[in-house]
Amino acid sequence: MQTWLLILGMAVITFAIRYSLFAWPDLRFPPLVRQGLHYVPTAVLTAIVVPGMLMPDGRHLALALDNAYLLAGLATILIAALSRHLLATILGGLSIFFLLRWALGQLPL
């Protein structure tokens, strides 16, 4: 029963937050809040990606040179900084990741 109440509570909170923007369409945020909201996507993506790069098994920190996730992630950051092109970043990062996995003998065949 507690699980269902938790799910219902999360649904109500999510609905209330999203509906509030429709209920008060003239709501304007202060400049400081708008500036802070600008960084939310970067912060969320970083919070999702970095743990996978640093702990690919989900338990142990892997900062060695045989961590293809970490090496490919750093290379992808470099590609993004140099090219400023989303498709080049995605394709370059995936290519480097799979080449590293192949080179390190980590691809299951």
Secondary structure, DSSP 8 states (H G I E B T S, - for coil): -HHHHHHHHHHHHHHHHHHHHHH-TT----HHHHHHHTTHHHHHHHHHHHHHHH-TTSSS---STT-HHHHHHHHHHHHHHHH--HHHHHHHHHHHHHHHHHHTT----
